[in-house]
Structures are given as C-alpha cells and as structure tokens.
Amino acid sequence: MADTYRATFGDFADPTFNDWVSAAPTGYVSFLTTYFIIGDDTMYWMQSPYIYVFVEDEDTKVDPADPDTKALTLQAAWDWSTNINSHKFSAALDCYKYRGNNLVAVSKNMIRGRGRALQLLFTSTEDLDFNLLGWGAFVSKEDSP
C-alpha cells in the first residue's frame, strides 16, 4: 500500500503573500487579537475614545498588485464579546490612513462603544502585508477623567 501523505512547507519570503504558490496559490488573511484591557474596577463602564496605532510607514500606493502595499484594519470588541452580531463590535477602521513619510506612521482611531473590558482585533487584507509596531489606548472610567 502506497503512502498518501506528504509534507509541504510554506515560505514566508514570498512577495505575493500567498500560501502554497507552487501548487495552488491561496490568499490568506492575517490577524492579531489582543488580550482584554480591563480598568482597575470592572464594576464601572469604561470608554476608550481613541486608539493610537503605530505601523511601519510606506508609500502612498494602494495597489493590491504592488507587493509594497500594506493594509491593516482595527476593530474593538467590548464586554468579552465573541459574536460580531452582538452589537459589541466597532466598525472596522483603516490603520494606514495617515502617512507622514516617517519611519513610523501613527493613526488616531476613534472607537465607539463602552464596556467593562476592551479587546482589539487587527486584521490584514487578503494578499496585502502590514507591519504593526504597537498601539496605545486612552481609557476613561465612568465618572472619572
């Protein structure tokens, strides 16, 4: 009986950002989900009106055929929610909307909503790259600045 299994390895250096290019090119979407940001007291509602996202800057090109194009979106999830239909998710925001011809691009993203816990979801666009360097959140508590 012949073996029907074989091992295949992916190469991270492919400029098209596709998996298994030699066999059948398959686009993929990268994502990063942060752990929950919780205030000092979960009895109070908190808000985070702005999330600052720090990404590696790039040219102003937004052509998916260009391997130097980057795309990254940010969504906020409130109150330990896992279901996007729960009305606890913010709209997806583009993190590469501000460009300043510097090494690091900073985007200031307005986040709607409130809750006792905040989780950030970063998602790429299929066939496009992103270089997320970090993020910062201004968090305020109910009746506190």
PEZI-V35242 format. One record per run of one state. SS is the DSSP state (hx for helix, st for strand, lp for the rest). FROM is the first residue (numbers start at 1). LEN is the number of residues. Records with the same first field share a line. If there is no record, write none. Layout:
BEGIN
SS->FROM-LEN ; FROM-LEN
END
This chain:
BEGIN
lp->1-17 ; 20-6 ; 28-3 ; 34-3 ; 39-7 ; 48-2 ; 57-13 ; 71-1 ; 79-5 ; 87-2 ; 90-3 ; 95-9 ; 111-4 ; 116-1 ; 125-4 ; 130-2 ; 138-2 ; 142-4
st->18-2 ; 26-2 ; 31-3 ; 37-2 ; 46-2 ; 50-7 ; 70-1 ; 72-7 ; 89-1 ; 93-2 ; 104-7 ; 115-1 ; 117-8 ; 129-1 ; 132-6 ; 140-2
hx->84-3
END
